[in-house]
Amino acid sequence: MSTTPSSAPLLLSTDHLSPSPPDVRLLLICHAEGMQNRYTALAQRVEPTADSGLTAYGWEQTSQLAQWLATHETIDVLVTAPLLQSRLTAQRLGQALNLPVTVDNRIPGRLPPDLALPDAWDREDRSIAHFGPNPPVDPASPYGIYLHGLVEALDTIVRDNWGKTIAVVLSGNAVATTLRHFFGGHALSVAVSHTAITELRRQDGAWLLAYANRREHLPAGALAVQRQRAAAGDGANGAELAAELVEITHAYERISHTREELLDAKRIQRLEHLLKFAQVPKNAAVLDVGTGGGQLALLLAEEGAGEVVGIDISPTMLESAEWLRLSERKPSAERVSFRLAPAHALPFRDERFDAVICRLLLHHSHKPQAILTEAARLLRHNG
């Protein structure tokens, strides 16, 4: 991903480009809104660069972005940074676009909040005329280390997928730093919106910025409206399941649980009795279908489950669950994650889990057999 100037004439705009196809397209997608982006109190209780899941609005952003990409883009490769916000965003996109998601652990996460950009200008100076030559970035500085790791990771991704359209989900810091790398100067702050798309492409032997911070998939001037993808299946059966999903989602969006309600002693006691009855093996991979506020998923991890994935169709309930997970601050909570998905069309491979728990859900469905069929598909032999 070299940005060294060539002897070719400088291209000032896309009007000067030939109609030849690009050699490679790199779509940088900022992950959706996370809990620490929304809740100041939560951000103060955890490490500034710590991971968090998505808010209800963040889940809605992922759905809207997925719908837009499915209509407007053809993506060949989908890669994500290891940050939880990035992974959840990418998984939702992969689910909608029918693409596998590759987690690249070399891509760095967020910049520390107190890290200053190199050679930042005087905040009192209103002029733009005083920019001199950009000094080199100290490779041993925190920013230099971040920059080097990011560019090295993206360079490998581009080289390995030359000739393709590559979508990479990563933090806003990483998108901004990538742009600064291509610009050749690192004093400029770059605003990046959640789920916004920035495209860099190699065409006619030169790299160019096609667009930055594209966010037309998000409603203008208003919070996102919850949209559900059509349920799996054709004809009347699929339409009925889709309508049922919308009805259930709207019902749960009206439910508001406080942390005290989620941790009510009688509620927890009922869940503990359920776990005693279920006898889930230690270190098992468990799917909690209809996870709601996440209490059962967290208890499963406390009782020794090796991995717990809670799924729900309500972004509001998933936000409550993620709030509870982050508030608990227990080591076992790190083995729990939450996903947005309908119970009858789950985005997991066959035989993915050792145990599947479905509580207080089947009575909401007119076709519970579709949910049970999915659960059976995901269970390993003797699960």
KENUGU-750029 format. One record per residue: x, y, z of N, C-alpha, C in turn; residue in three letters. Coordinates in steps of 0.2 Angstrom, whole numbers, padded with zeros to 4 digits, always signed. Atoms other than C-alpha are relative to their C-alpha. Example, Ala and Ser with C-alpha at 12.3 -4.5 7.8 and 13.67 -1.06 7.14 Angstrom:
# residues 2
+0004-0006+0000+0062-0022+0039+0004+0006+0000ALA/-0004-0006-0001+0068-0005+0036-0004+0005+0003SER/
This chain:
# residues 383
+0004-0006+0000+0000+0000+0000+0004+0006+0000MET/-0005-0006+0000+0014+0012-0005-0004+0006-0002SER/+0003-0006+0002+0009+0030-0006+0006+0005-0003THR/-0005-0004+0003+0026+0036-0014-0002+0003-0006THR/+0002-0003+0006+0023+0049-0027+0004-0003-0006PRO/-0003+0002+0006+0026+0043-0045+0001+0005-0005SER/-0001-0005+0005+0031+0052-0061-0006+0002-0004SER/+0007-0002+0003+0013+0052-0067-0002+0007+0002ALA/+0003-0007-0001+0004+0069-0068-0004-0001+0006PRO/+0004+0000-0005-0005+0073-0052-0007+0001-0002LEU/+0008+0000+0002-0024+0069-0053-0003+0004+0005LEU/+0003-0005-0004-0034+0083-0046-0007-0002+0002LEU/+0007+0002-0002-0051+0075-0046-0002-0006-0004SER/+0002+0006+0004-0060+0060-0053-0002+0002-0007THR/+0002-0002+0007-0065+0070-0068+0006-0002-0005ASP/-0006+0001+0005-0047+0067-0075+0001-0008+0000HIS/-0002+0007+0000-0048+0048-0072-0003-0003-0007LEU/+0003+0004+0005-0050+0036-0086-0005-0005+0002SER/+0006+0004-0002-0065+0024-0086+0003-0007+0002PRO/-0003+0007-0001-0053+0009-0083-0002-0002+0007SER/+0002+0002-0006-0058-0002-0068+0006+0001+0005PRO/-0006-0001-0005-0048+0001-0051+0003-0007+0001PRO/-0004+0006-0001-0034-0011-0047-0003-0003+0007ASP/+0002+0003-0007-0041-0013-0029-0004+0006+0003VAL/+0004-0005-0003-0054-0004-0019+0000-0002+0008ARG/-0001+0001-0007-0052-0002+0000-0006+0004+0004LEU/+0005-0003-0004-0068+0002+0010+0001+0000+0007LEU/-0001+0000-0007-0064+0008+0027-0007+0002+0004LEU/+0007+0000-0003-0080+0006+0038+0001+0001+0008ILE/+0000-0001-0007-0081+0014+0055-0005-0004+0004CYS/+0005+0005-0004-0089+0002+0068-0006+0005+0003HIS/+0006-0003-0002-0106+0006+0075+0001+0003+0007ALA/+0000-0003-0007-0110+0016+0091+0001-0005+0006GLU/-0001+0005-0006-0104+0007+0107-0002+0003+0006GLY/+0003-0002-0007-0109+0008+0125+0004+0006+0003MET/-0004-0005-0003-0094+0019+0130-0001+0007-0004GLN/+0001-0007+0004-0098+0032+0116-0007+0003+0002ASN/+0007-0003-0002-0116+0034+0123+0000+0002+0008ARG/+0000-0001-0007-0113+0033+0142+0006+0002+0003TYR/-0006-0003-0003-0101+0044+0150+0002-0003+0007THR/-0001+0003-0006-0103+0036+0167+0004-0007-0001ALA/-0003+0007+0001-0098+0019+0160+0007+0001-0002LEU/-0007-0001+0002-0083+0026+0151+0005+0002+0006ALA/-0004-0002-0005-0077+0033+0167+0002-0006+0005GLN/-0002+0006-0005-0077+0016+0176+0004-0005-0003ARG/-0004+0005+0003-0067+0006+0163+0006+0004-0003VAL/-0006-0003+0003-0051+0008+0154-0002+0004-0007GLU/+0002-0004+0006-0052+0021+0140+0000-0003-0006PRO/-0001+0004+0006-0047+0009+0127-0003-0007+0000THR/+0003+0007-0001-0057-0006+0134-0006-0001-0005ALA/+0005+0002+0005-0070-0015+0123-0007+0001+0003ASP/+0007+0000-0002-0089-0013+0124-0004-0002-0006SER/+0004+0002+0005-0103-0020+0114-0004+0007-0003GLY/+0004-0006+0003-0116-0009+0104-0006+0002+0004LEU/+0006-0003-0003-0130+0002+0110-0006-0002-0005THR/+0006+0001+0004-0148+0000+0103+0001+0003-0007ALA/-0001-0004+0007-0144+0014+0090+0006-0003-0004TYR/-0005+0003+0003-0128+0005+0086-0002-0006-0004GLY/+0003+0006+0004-0137-0011+0081-0004+0002-0006TRP/+0004-0002+0005-0149-0001+0071+0004+0003-0006GLU/-0004-0003+0005-0135+0008+0062+0003-0006-0004GLN/-0003+0005+0004-0127-0009+0057-0006-0003-0005THR/+0005+0003+0004-0144-0015+0050-0001+0005-0006SER/+0001-0005+0005-0146+0001+0040+0006+0000-0005GLN/-0006+0000+0005-0128+0000+0033+0000-0007-0004LEU/+0000+0007+0003-0130-0019+0029-0005+0001-0006ALA/+0005+0000+0005-0146-0015+0019+0003+0005-0006GLN/-0003-0005+0005-0137+0000+0010+0005-0004-0004TRP/-0005+0004+0003-0122-0011+0006-0002-0005-0005LEU/+0003+0005+0004-0132-0025-0001-0003+0003-0006ALA/+0004-0003+0006-0141-0013-0013+0005+0004-0004THR/-0004-0004+0004-0126-0002-0018+0007-0002-0001HIS/-0007+0002+0001-0110-0012-0017+0001-0008-0001GLU/-0002+0007+0000-0102-0029-0021+0006+0000+0003THR/-0006+0001-0004-0090-0033-0008+0003-0007-0001ILE/-0003+0007+0001-0078-0048-0011+0003-0002+0007ASP/-0004+0002-0006-0068-0048+0006-0003+0005+0006VAL/+0002-0004-0006-0074-0043+0024+0004-0001+0005LEU/-0005+0001-0005-0061-0040+0037-0002+0005+0006VAL/+0002-0004-0006-0063-0033+0055+0006+0000+0004THR/-0004+0000-0005-0052-0027+0068-0002-0004+0006ALA/+0002+0004-0005-0052-0037+0084-0004+0003+0006PRO/+0004-0004-0004-0061-0023+0094-0007-0003+0000LEU/+0006+0003+0000-0078-0030+0100-0005+0004-0004LEU/+0004-0004+0004-0087-0015+0092+0000-0001-0007GLN/-0001+0002+0007-0079-0019+0076-0002-0007-0002SER/+0002+0007+0002-0082-0037+0076-0008-0001+0000ARG/+0008+0000+0001-0101-0035+0080-0002+0003-0006LEU/+0002-0003+0006-0103-0023+0066+0002-0004-0006THR/-0001+0004+0006-0094-0034+0054-0004-0006+0000ALA/+0004+0007+0000-0103-0050+0059-0007+0002-0002GLN/+0007-0001+0003-0120-0041+0056+0000+0002-0007ARG/+0000-0001+0007-0114-0035+0039+0001-0007-0004LEU/-0001+0007+0003-0107-0053+0035-0007-0004+0000GLY/+0006+0004+0000-0124-0060+0040-0005+0002-0006GLN/+0004-0003+0005-0133-0048+0028+0002-0001-0007ALA/-0003+0000+0006-0121-0049+0014+0002-0008-0002LEU/-0002+0007+0002-0118-0068+0015+0007-0001-0001ASN/-0008+0000+0000-0099-0065+0018+0003-0003+0006LEU/-0004+0002-0006-0087-0074+0030+0004+0006+0002PRO/-0003-0005-0003-0079-0062+0042+0007-0002+0002VAL/-0007+0001-0003-0060-0062+0045+0002+0005+0005THR/-0002-0005-0005-0054-0055+0061+0008+0000+0000VAL/-0007-0001+0000-0037-0048+0059+0003+0004+0006ASP/-0003-0002-0007-0028-0046+0076+0005+0005-0001ASN/-0006-0005+0000-0014-0035+0069-0003+0007-0001ARG/+0003-0007+0001-0026-0020+0066-0001+0003+0007ILE/+0001-0003-0007-0025-0009+0082-0006+0003+0001PRO/+0007-0003-0002-0040-0002+0091+0000+0007+0000GLY/+0001-0007-0001-0043+0015+0098+0007+0003+0002ARG/-0005-0003-0003-0030+0028+0102-0001+0002+0007LEU/+0001-0002-0007-0028+0033+0120-0003+0007+0000PRO/+0003-0007+0001-0039+0049+0123+0005+0005+0001PRO/-0005-0006-0002-0024+0059+0130+0005+0000-0005ASP/-0006+0000+0004-0013+0055+0115-0001+0006-0005LEU/+0001-0005+0004-0010+0071+0105+0003-0002-0007ALA/-0002+0001+0006-0007+0071+0086+0007+0004-0001LEU/-0006-0004+0000+0011+0076+0081+0000+0007-0003PRO/-0001-0007+0003+0015+0094+0078-0007+0003-0001ASP/+0006-0004+0000-0003+0100+0082+0001+0007+0000ALA/-0001-0007+0000-0005+0118+0078-0003+0004+0006TRP/+0003-0004-0006-0009+0132+0090-0007+0001-0001ASP/+0007+0000+0000-0027+0132+0095-0002+0008-0001ARG/+0002-0007+0000-0027+0151+0096+0001+0003-0007GLU/-0002-0002+0006-0021+0153+0078-0006-0001-0005ASP/+0005+0001+0005-0035+0156+0065+0002-0001-0007ARG/-0002+0000+0007-0025+0156+0050+0001-0008-0003SER/-0001+0006+0003-0023+0141+0038+0007+0000-0004ILE/-0005-0001+0004-0008+0148+0030+0007-0001+0002ALA/-0007+0001-0004+0006+0143+0042+0002-0007+0000HIS/-0002+0007+0000+0008+0125+0038+0007-0001-0004PHE/-0006+0001+0003+0026+0121+0035+0001-0008-0002GLY/-0001+0007+0001+0034+0104+0030-0002-0004+0006PRO/+0002+0004-0006+0027+0090+0040+0006-0004+0003ASN/-0005+0004-0003+0040+0083+0052-0001-0008+0000PRO/+0002+0007+0000+0042+0064+0052-0002-0002+0007PRO/+0003+0003-0007+0033+0054+0065+0005-0004+0003VAL/-0005+0004-0004+0044+0047+0078-0003-0007+0001ASP/+0002+0007+0000+0042+0028+0076-0001-0003+0007PRO/+0000+0003-0007+0045+0025+0095-0005+0003+0004ALA/+0005-0003-0004+0031+0037+0100-0006-0004+0000SER/+0006+0004+0000+0014+0030+0105-0004+0000-0007PRO/+0004+0000+0006+0006+0037+0089+0004-0003-0006TYR/-0004+0003+0006+0021+0031+0078-0001-0008+0000GLY/+0001+0008-0001+0019+0013+0085-0007-0002-0003ILE/+0007+0001+0002+0000+0014+0082+0000+0001-0008TYR/+0000-0001+0007+0003+0021+0064+0003-0006-0004LEU/-0004+0005+0003+0016+0008+0060-0004-0007+0000HIS/+0004+0007-0001+0005-0007+0066-0006+0000-0005GLY/+0005-0001+0005-0010+0000+0056+0001-0001-0007LEU/-0002+0000+0007-0002+0003+0040+0003-0007-0002VAL/-0002+0007+0002+0007-0014+0040-0005-0005+0000GLU/+0006+0005+0000-0009-0023+0044-0004+0001-0007ALA/+0004-0002+0006-0019-0014+0030+0004-0002-0007LEU/-0004+0002+0005-0004-0016+0018+0000-0007-0002ASP/+0000+0007+0001-0004-0035+0020-0007-0002-0003THR/+0006+0001+0002-0023-0035+0018-0001+0001-0007ILE/+0000-0003+0007-0022-0025+0002+0004-0005-0005VAL/-0004+0005+0005-0008-0036-0006-0003-0007+0000ARG/+0003+0007+0000-0017-0052-0001-0006+0000-0004ASP/+0007-0001+0004-0033-0046-0010+0000+0004-0006ASN/+0000-0004+0006-0027-0037-0025-0005-0001-0005TRP/+0005+0002+0005-0040-0035-0038-0007+0000+0003GLY/+0006+0001-0003-0054-0036-0026-0003+0007+0004LYS/+0003-0005-0004-0066-0024-0016+0000-0003+0007THR/-0001+0002-0007-0061-0025+0002-0003+0004+0005ILE/+0003-0004-0006-0071-0019+0017+0003-0002+0006ALA/-0004+0001-0006-0062-0017+0033-0004+0004+0005VAL/+0004-0003-0006-0072-0013+0049+0005+0002+0006VAL/-0005-0002-0005-0061-0003+0062-0003+0006+0003LEU/+0002-0005-0004-0062+0011+0074+0001+0007-0004SER/-0001-0007+0003-0064+0030+0069+0007+0002+0000GLY/-0007-0002+0000-0046+0033+0075+0004-0004-0005ASN/-0003+0003+0005-0040+0020+0063-0001+0002-0007ALA/+0001-0003+0007-0049+0027+0048+0003+0007-0001VAL/-0003-0006+0001-0043+0044+0052+0008+0000-0001ALA/-0007+0001+0001-0025+0038+0054+0002-0002-0007THR/-0001+0002+0007-0026+0029+0038+0000+0006-0005THR/+0000-0006+0004-0031+0045+0029+0006+0005+0001LEU/-0006-0004-0001-0017+0055+0037+0006-0003-0003ARG/-0006+0003+0003-0005+0042+0031+0000+0001-0007HIS/+0000-0001+0007-0011+0044+0013+0001+0007-0001PHE/-0001-0007+0001-0011+0063+0015+0007+0002+0001PHE/-0007-0002-0001+0007+0063+0021+0001+0005+0006GLY/-0001-0005-0005+0004+0074+0036-0005-0003+0006GLY/+0004+0003-0006-0002+0069+0054-0002+0005+0005HIS/+0002-0005-0005-0007+0086+0062-0007+0001-0001ALA/+0007-0002+0001-0025+0086+0055-0004-0005+0003LEU/+0005+0004-0003-0039+0079+0065-0005-0002-0005SER/+0005+0002+0005-0052+0069+0055-0006-0002+0004VAL/+0006+0003-0003-0070+0067+0060-0003-0006-0004ALA/+0003+0006+0003-0077+0050+0057-0006-0002+0004VAL/+0006+0002-0003-0095+0045+0060-0001-0007+0001SER/+0001+0007+0000-0101+0028+0066-0003-0003-0006HIS/+0002+0004+0006-0104+0016+0052+0001+0004-0007THR/-0001-0004+0006-0098+0030+0039+0005-0004-0004ALA/-0005+0004+0004-0088+0023+0024+0004+0005-0003ILE/-0005-0004+0003-0072+0030+0017+0003-0005-0005THR/-0003+0004+0005-0066+0023+0000+0007+0003-0002GLU/-0006-0001+0004-0048+0023-0006+0001-0005-0005LEU/-0001+0005+0005-0044+0015-0022+0006+0001-0004ARG/-0006-0001+0004-0029+0012-0033-0003-0001-0008ARG/+0002+0000+0006-0033+0016-0051+0005+0004-0005GLN/-0005-0003+0004-0022+0020-0066+0007+0002+0003ASP/-0006+0000-0003-0007+0017-0056+0001+0005+0006GLY/+0000-0005-0006-0011+0030-0042-0006-0002+0005ALA/+0005+0000-0005-0020+0030-0026-0004+0006+0000TRP/+0004-0006+0000-0035+0041-0024-0005-0001+0006LEU/+0006+0000-0005-0048+0046-0011-0006+0001-0004LEU/+0006+0000+0004-0065+0042-0019-0005+0004+0004ALA/+0004-0003-0004-0075+0048-0004+0002-0001+0007TYR/-0002+0000-0007-0074+0051+0015-0006+0001+0004ALA/+0006+0000-0005-0087+0048+0029-0006+0000-0003ASN/+0007+0001+0003-0101+0043+0018-0005-0003+0004ARG/+0004+0003-0005-0116+0040+0028-0008+0001-0002ARG/+0006+0000+0002-0131+0041+0017-0005-0005+0002GLU/+0005+0005-0003-0138+0025+0024-0003+0002+0006HIS/+0003-0002-0006-0142+0034+0040-0005+0005-0001LEU/+0005-0005+0001-0158+0044+0041+0003+0007+0002PRO/-0002-0007-0002-0155+0063+0041-0004+0003+0005ALA/+0003-0004-0005-0159+0073+0056-0004-0003+0005GLY/+0004+0004-0005-0167+0059+0066+0004-0006+0002ALA/-0003+0007-0002-0162+0043+0076-0003-0005-0005LEU/+0002+0005+0004-0163+0028+0066-0006-0004+0001ALA/+0006+0004-0001-0179+0018+0063+0002-0007+0000VAL/-0001+0007-0001-0178+0000+0068-0003-0003-0007GLN/+0003+0004+0006-0179-0011+0052+0002-0007+0001ARG/-0002+0007-0001-0179-0030+0052+0000-0003-0007GLN/+0000+0004+0006-0173-0040+0037-0005-0005+0000ARG/+0005+0005+0001-0185-0051+0029+0002-0007+0003ALA/-0002+0006-0003-0186-0068+0038+0002-0005-0005ALA/-0002+0005+0005-0178-0083+0030-0007-0004-0002ALA/+0006+0003+0002-0191-0092+0019-0003+0004-0005GLY/+0004-0004+0006-0202-0088+0004-0007+0000+0001ASP/+0007+0000+0000-0220-0084+0002-0003+0002+0006GLY/+0004-0002-0006-0233-0083+0015+0004-0002+0007ALA/-0004+0002-0006-0222-0092+0028+0005+0005+0002ASN/-0005-0005-0002-0208-0080+0027-0003+0007+0002GLY/+0003-0006-0002-0219-0065+0027-0003+0000+0007ALA/+0003+0001-0007-0228-0072+0043+0005+0001+0005GLU/-0005+0000-0005-0212-0074+0052+0003+0007+0000LEU/-0002-0007+0000-0206-0057+0047-0004+0005+0004ALA/+0005-0004-0003-0222-0049+0053+0000-0001+0008ALA/-0001+0002-0007-0220-0059+0069+0006+0003+0004GLU/-0006-0003-0003-0202-0052+0072-0001+0007+0001LEU/+0001-0007-0001-0208-0034+0070-0004+0001+0006VAL/+0004+0000-0005-0222-0037+0082+0003-0001+0007GLU/-0004+0002-0006-0211-0045+0095+0005+0006+0002ILE/-0005-0005-0001-0197-0032+0093-0004+0007+0003THR/+0004-0006-0002-0210-0017+0095-0002-0001+0008HIS/+0002+0001-0007-0216-0025+0111+0005+0000+0005ALA/-0006+0000-0005-0199-0027+0119+0003+0007+0000TYR/-0003-0006+0000-0194-0010+0114-0003+0005+0005GLU/+0003-0004-0005-0207-0003+0126+0001-0002+0007ARG/-0002+0002-0006-0200-0013+0140+0007+0003+0002ILE/-0006-0003-0003-0187-0004+0151+0002-0003+0007SER/-0003+0003-0006-0177-0013+0164+0005+0004+0003HIS/-0005-0003-0004-0167-0005+0177+0005-0005+0002THR/-0005+0005-0002-0151-0013+0183-0003-0004+0006ARG/+0003+0003-0006-0160-0016+0200-0005-0006-0002GLU/+0005+0005+0002-0174-0025+0191+0003-0006-0003GLU/-0003+0006+0003-0162-0036+0181+0003-0004+0005LEU/-0004+0004-0005-0153-0041+0197-0005-0002+0006LEU/+0005+0002-0005-0169-0044+0207+0001-0007+0003ASP/-0002+0006-0003-0166-0058+0219-0004-0006-0002ALA/+0004+0005+0002-0181-0068+0215+0001-0002-0008LYS/-0002+0002+0007-0177-0067+0196+0006-0004+0000ARG/-0007+0004+0000-0159-0073+0199-0001-0007+0003ILE/+0001+0007-0003-0165-0087+0210-0004-0005-0005GLN/+0004+0004+0005-0177-0093+0196+0005-0002-0005ARG/-0005+0002+0005-0162-0093+0184+0005-0005+0002LEU/-0004+0005-0003-0151-0102+0196-0003-0007+0000GLU/+0003+0007+0000-0164-0116+0197+0000-0003-0007HIS/+0000+0003+0007-0165-0117+0178+0007-0003-0001LEU/-0007+0002+0002-0146-0119+0177+0002-0007+0004LEU/-0001+0006-0004-0146-0132+0191-0004-0006-0004LYS/+0004+0005+0003-0159-0142+0181+0003-0001-0007PHE/-0003+0001+0007-0150-0139+0164+0007-0004+0000ALA/-0007+0004+0000-0133-0146+0170+0004+0001-0006GLN/-0004-0001+0006-0123-0137+0157+0007-0002+0002VAL/-0007+0002-0001-0105-0144+0156+0004+0006+0001PRO/-0006-0005-0001-0090-0134+0162+0003+0001-0007LYS/-0004-0002+0006-0081-0125+0148-0004-0001-0007ASN/+0004+0001+0006-0096-0128+0136-0001+0007-0004ALA/+0002-0006+0005-0100-0116+0121-0008+0000+0000ALA/+0007-0001-0001-0118-0110+0125-0003+0005-0004VAL/+0004-0005+0003-0131-0101+0115-0006+0001+0004LEU/+0006-0002-0003-0144-0091+0124-0005+0003-0005ASP/+0004-0002+0005-0158-0089+0112-0006+0005+0004VAL/+0004-0004-0003-0169-0074+0117+0003+0003+0007GLY/-0004-0002-0006-0156-0067+0129-0003+0005+0005THR/+0003-0005-0004-0166-0052+0134+0005+0005+0004GLY/-0005-0005-0004-0157-0042+0148+0006-0003+0001GLY/-0006+0003-0001-0143-0054+0148+0002-0004+0007GLY/-0002+0003-0007-0144-0061+0166+0002-0007-0001GLN/-0001+0007+0001-0145-0079+0161+0007-0001-0003LEU/-0006+0001+0003-0130-0078+0149+0006+0002+0005ALA/-0006-0001-0005-0119-0070+0163+0000-0005+0005LEU/-0001+0005-0005-0124-0083+0175+0003-0006-0002LEU/-0003+0006+0003-0120-0097+0163+0008+0001+0000LEU/-0008-0001+0000-0102-0089+0162+0002-0001+0007ALA/-0002+0001-0007-0101-0088+0181+0000-0007+0002GLU/+0001+0007-0002-0106-0106+0182+0005-0004-0003GLU/-0006+0004+0003-0091-0111+0171-0001-0001-0007GLY/+0000+0001+0007-0097-0110+0153+0006+0003-0003ALA/-0006-0003+0003-0082-0107+0142-0001+0006-0005GLY/+0002-0005+0004-0091-0096+0130-0008+0000+0000GLU/+0008-0001+0000-0109-0089+0130-0001+0006-0005VAL/+0002-0005+0005-0117-0080+0115-0008+0001+0001VAL/+0007-0001-0001-0134-0072+0119-0002+0004-0007GLY/+0003-0003+0006-0145-0067+0104-0007+0002+0001ILE/+0006-0003-0001-0160-0056+0103-0002+0004-0006ASP/+0002-0005+0006-0170-0046+0090-0002+0007+0002ILE/+0001-0007-0002-0172-0031+0101+0006+0004+0002SER/-0006-0004-0001-0158-0018+0100+0000+0003+0008PRO/+0001-0002-0007-0165-0011+0117+0002-0005+0005THR/-0002+0005-0005-0164-0027+0126+0008-0002+0000MET/-0007+0001+0001-0146-0030+0119+0004+0006+0003LEU/-0003-0005-0003-0141-0013+0125+0000-0001+0008GLU/+0001+0001-0007-0148-0017+0143+0005-0006+0002SER/-0005+0006-0001-0138-0034+0142+0007+0002+0000ALA/-0007-0002+0000-0122-0026+0137+0002+0005+0006GLU/-0001-0005-0006-0124-0012+0151+0001-0005+0006TRP/-0001+0004-0005-0126-0026+0163+0007-0004+0000LEU/-0006+0004+0000-0111-0036+0157+0006+0005+0002ARG/-0005-0004-0002-0100-0021+0158+0000+0003+0007LEU/+0000-0003-0007-0106-0015+0175+0002-0005+0005SER/-0002+0005-0005-0103-0032+0183+0008+0000+0001GLU/-0008+0000+0000-0084-0031+0179+0003-0006+0003ARG/-0002+0006-0002-0082-0049+0182+0004-0004-0005LYS/-0003+0004+0006-0069-0060+0173-0004-0004-0004PRO/+0004+0005+0004-0082-0072+0168-0004+0004-0005SER/+0004-0004+0005-0092-0058+0159+0004+0001-0007ALA/-0004-0001+0007-0077-0057+0146-0001-0006-0004GLU/+0001+0006+0004-0083-0074+0140-0007+0000-0003ARG/+0007-0001+0002-0100-0067+0136+0000+0005-0006VAL/+0001-0005+0005-0105-0058+0120-0008+0000-0002SER/+0007-0001+0002-0122-0052+0113+0000+0001-0008PHE/+0001-0001+0007-0128-0053+0095-0007+0002-0002ARG/+0006-0001+0003-0143-0046+0085-0002-0005-0005LEU/+0002+0005+0005-0152-0060+0076-0006-0003+0002ALA/+0007+0003-0001-0169-0068+0074+0001-0008+0002PRO/-0001+0007-0003-0171-0085+0083+0000-0005-0006ALA/+0001+0005+0005-0176-0094+0067+0005+0000-0006HIS/-0005-0001+0005-0162-0088+0056+0007+0002+0003ALA/-0006-0002-0004-0146-0088+0066+0007+0000-0004LEU/-0006-0001+0004-0129-0083+0059+0006-0004+0002PRO/-0005+0005-0003-0119-0098+0065+0001-0006-0004PHE/-0001+0006+0003-0112-0113+0057-0003-0006+0003ARG/+0003+0006-0003-0119-0131+0060+0004-0002+0005ASP/-0004+0003-0005-0114-0139+0076+0005+0005+0003GLU/-0004-0005-0003-0107-0123+0083+0000+0000+0008ARG/+0001+0000-0007-0113-0125+0101-0001-0007+0004PHE/+0001+0006-0004-0112-0138+0115-0007+0000+0003ASP/+0007+0000-0004-0129-0132+0123-0003+0006-0003ALA/+0004-0005+0002-0143-0121+0117-0006+0001+0005VAL/+0005-0001-0005-0155-0113+0130-0005+0005-0003ILE/+0005-0004+0002-0171-0105+0125-0006+0001+0005CYS/+0004-0001-0006-0181-0097+0139-0005+0006-0002ARG/+0005-0005+0001-0197-0087+0138-0001+0003-0007LEU/+0000-0002+0007-0197-0086+0119-0005-0004-0004LEU/+0004+0004+0004-0207-0100+0111-0007+0002+0000LEU/+0007-0001+0000-0224-0095+0117-0001+0007-0004HIS/+0001-0006+0003-0221-0078+0108-0001-0002-0008HIS/+0000+0001+0007-0220-0087+0091-0006-0005-0002SER/+0006+0004+0003-0234-0094+0080+0003-0006-0003HIS/-0003+0006+0003-0221-0106+0072+0006-0002+0004LYS/-0006+0002-0004-0210-0112+0086+0005-0005-0003PRO/-0004+0005+0003-0204-0127+0076+0006+0003-0004GLN/-0006-0003+0004-0193-0115+0065+0005+0002+0005ALA/-0005-0001-0005-0184-0110+0081+0003-0006+0002ILE/-0003+0006-0002-0182-0127+0087+0005-0004-0005LEU/-0004+0003+0005-0175-0133+0070+0006+0003+0000THR/-0006-0004+0000-0162-0119+0071+0004-0003+0006GLU/-0004+0002-0006-0157-0124+0088+0003-0007-0001ALA/-0003+0007+0001-0155-0143+0083+0006+0001-0005ALA/-0006-0001+0005-0144-0137+0068+0006+0002+0003ARG/-0006-0003-0003-0132-0128+0079+0003-0004+0006LEU/-0002+0005-0005-0131-0142+0092+0006-0005-0002LEU/-0005+0006+0001-0115-0153+0092-0003-0007+0002ARG/+0002+0006-0002-0117-0171+0093+0000-0002+0007HIS/+0000+0001-0007-0123-0176+0110-0001+0006+0004ASN/+0001-0006-0003-0126-0158+0114-0007+0000+0003GLY/
